[in-house]
Amino acid sequence: MILNLKSRQVRLLRKESDKTRPIEACALLFGKLNEKEAAVTRVVLMPNILQSTIRFEIDPQAFYKAFTQAHARDMEFVGFFHSHPAPATPSAVDLHYMKLWGDAVWLIHSQTDGGLAAFRMKAGRVQELTIKVE
Ligand SMILES: [Zn+2]
């Protein structure tokens, strides 16, 4: 599966991740999503209300607002972005939530080596996506 991102979106996410380091940064990704491809057209940065270096949690009101706005613009929920003060691979907590969130894409940025990687849970197995930046 391919995840399409714009270079300005990647810059925005890296900047946010650098700013919050070592606290995990988080954002919601909206756009279009199907079985083969996801395209992000809107990135909404979200505060991590846990202010944690190992977990993130999005404020429920901000979460609801972002979903309502995206729906009004005819956008689908693509997935979550968050950063790790560690390599860009899903943690045990991430895997737990990936199971709950079905088709959602999980884009992770490493605050230690700058790596950016995307994953999705498919039939109980973690699949790494190919990221295309234009
Ligand atoms: Zn994580």
Boltz pocket constraint, residues with backbone or C-beta under 6 A from the ligand:
constraints:
  - pocket:
      binder: B
      contacts: [[A, 54], [A, 82], [A, 83], [A, 84], [A, 89], [A, 90], [A, 91], [A, 94]]
      max_distance: 6.0
